[in-house]
Amino acid sequence: MECKDVLVKLREKSGLSQQELADKLFVTRQAVSKWERGETTPSSDILKQLSSLFHVSIDTLLGSPCQRICQSCGMPLEEEIMGHDADGSVNENYCKWCFDGGKYLNDCTMDEMIDFCVDIMAKEGMDPEQARTHLQSVMPGLDRWKKV
């Protein structure tokens, strides 16, 4: 999906007119119209504002969502489960169960996180030993645990 299509979809989903969106961003309605027709692309500052307003990543706004994984637990990340920084902006690196409000929500070691995730994966039908082996190979490379 192209940026112009993403913007129209998000604006309409939020129930905003082009003028209402323009007012929130302190731009003209014509600027919003040009973005939605694909004549121009919002500046990086406007993309940041749109990301915060619509609670989506800038990658998504630009039409190229990529598959991300939580850098704490390794769970695949989708827009609706991403955590948030202290200022309320979307944090594209962590799920809302591991990180929100600019901080980690659980104070644990990597081994404790692996144990927790193995239990969840086993309840979803995965063999616990396969889950543990997978997590033990993935988690040390995640940002949260690289620092330790």
C-alpha positions as CSV (number, residue, x, y, z in Angstrom):
1,M,0.0,0.0,0.0
2,E,1.3,3.4,-0.9
3,C,1.7,6.4,1.5
4,K,-1.2,8.2,0.0
5,D,-3.5,5.2,0.5
6,V,-2.3,4.7,4.1
7,L,-3.0,8.4,4.9
8,V,-6.6,8.3,3.5
9,K,-7.3,5.0,5.3
10,L,-6.0,6.3,8.7
11,R,-7.7,9.7,8.3
12,E,-11.1,8.1,7.4
13,K,-10.7,5.5,10.2
14,S,-10.2,8.3,12.7
15,G,-13.3,10.1,11.4
16,L,-11.4,13.2,10.4
17,S,-11.9,15.4,7.4
18,Q,-8.9,16.7,5.4
19,Q,-9.4,20.1,7.1
20,E,-9.6,18.6,10.6
21,L,-6.4,16.6,10.0
22,A,-4.7,19.8,8.6
23,D,-5.7,21.7,11.7
24,K,-4.2,19.1,14.0
25,L,-0.9,19.3,12.0
26,F,-0.9,23.0,11.5
27,V,-0.8,22.7,7.7
28,T,-3.2,23.6,5.0
29,R,-6.0,21.3,3.7
30,Q,-4.4,21.5,0.3
31,A,-1.2,20.0,1.8
32,V,-3.2,17.0,3.1
33,S,-5.0,16.7,-0.2
34,K,-1.6,16.6,-2.1
35,W,-0.4,13.9,0.2
36,E,-3.5,11.8,-0.3
37,R,-3.3,12.2,-4.1
38,G,0.4,11.2,-4.0
39,E,1.6,14.5,-5.4
40,T,3.9,15.1,-2.4
41,T,5.0,13.2,0.8
42,P,4.8,14.7,4.3
43,S,8.1,16.0,5.7
44,S,9.9,13.9,8.4
45,D,8.5,16.2,11.1
46,I,4.9,15.7,9.8
47,L,5.5,12.0,9.6
48,K,6.5,12.0,13.3
49,Q,3.3,13.9,14.1
50,L,1.2,11.5,12.0
51,S,2.8,8.5,13.7
52,S,1.9,9.8,17.1
53,L,-1.6,10.9,16.1
54,F,-2.6,7.6,14.4
55,H,-0.4,5.4,16.7
56,V,1.4,3.7,13.8
57,S,5.0,3.5,12.8
58,I,6.6,5.8,10.2
59,D,7.3,2.6,8.1
60,T,3.6,2.0,8.0
61,L,2.8,5.6,7.0
62,L,5.3,5.3,4.2
63,G,3.6,2.1,3.0
64,S,6.2,-0.4,3.8
65,P,5.5,-2.1,7.1
66,C,8.2,-4.5,8.0
67,Q,8.0,-7.5,10.3
68,R,9.4,-6.5,13.6
69,I,9.9,-8.5,16.8
70,C,9.8,-7.3,20.3
71,Q,13.3,-6.6,21.4
72,S,12.5,-8.0,24.9
73,C,10.5,-11.2,24.4
74,G,10.9,-11.9,20.7
75,M,7.1,-11.8,19.9
76,P,6.2,-10.6,16.4
77,L,5.1,-7.0,16.6
78,E,2.1,-5.5,14.9
79,E,1.0,-1.8,15.2
80,E,-1.8,-2.4,17.7
81,I,0.5,-4.2,20.2
82,M,3.5,-1.8,20.1
83,G,4.6,-0.2,23.3
84,H,4.9,3.6,23.8
85,D,7.6,5.9,24.9
86,A,7.2,8.3,27.8
87,D,5.9,11.0,25.5
88,G,3.2,8.7,24.2
89,S,4.8,8.1,20.8
90,V,4.8,4.6,19.4
91,N,7.9,2.6,20.3
92,E,8.6,0.2,17.3
93,N,10.9,-2.0,19.2
94,Y,8.8,-3.4,22.1
95,C,5.4,-4.9,22.7
96,K,3.0,-3.2,25.1
97,W,3.4,-6.1,27.5
98,C,7.2,-5.6,27.8
99,F,7.6,-1.8,27.5
100,D,5.2,1.1,27.9
101,G,5.4,4.7,29.1
102,G,9.1,4.7,28.4
103,K,10.1,1.9,30.7
104,Y,10.2,-1.9,30.9
105,L,7.1,-3.3,32.6
106,N,8.8,-6.3,34.1
107,D,12.0,-6.5,36.1
108,C,13.4,-9.8,35.2
109,T,16.4,-11.6,33.9
110,M,16.6,-13.1,30.4
111,D,16.3,-16.6,31.8
112,E,13.1,-15.5,33.6
113,M,11.7,-14.0,30.4
114,I,12.5,-17.3,28.6
115,D,10.7,-19.3,31.2
116,F,7.7,-17.0,31.0
117,C,7.6,-17.2,27.2
118,V,8.1,-21.0,27.1
119,D,5.0,-21.4,29.3
120,I,2.9,-19.2,26.9
121,M,4.2,-20.9,23.8
122,A,3.5,-24.3,25.3
123,K,-0.1,-23.3,26.0
124,E,-0.3,-22.3,22.3
125,G,0.7,-25.9,21.4
126,M,4.4,-25.6,20.8
127,D,6.7,-28.3,22.3
128,P,8.3,-26.7,25.4
129,E,11.8,-27.9,24.6
130,Q,11.6,-26.5,21.0
131,A,10.3,-23.2,22.4
132,R,13.1,-23.0,24.9
133,T,15.8,-23.9,22.3
134,H,14.3,-21.2,19.9
135,L,14.2,-18.5,22.6
136,Q,17.7,-19.3,23.9
137,S,19.0,-18.7,20.4
138,V,17.0,-15.6,19.7
139,M,16.9,-13.6,22.9
140,P,20.6,-13.0,23.4
141,G,20.5,-11.0,20.1
142,L,17.6,-8.8,21.2
143,D,18.4,-5.2,22.2
144,R,17.2,-5.5,25.8
145,W,19.5,-8.5,26.5
146,K,22.5,-7.4,24.4
147,K,23.1,-4.7,26.9
148,V,23.3,-7.1,29.8
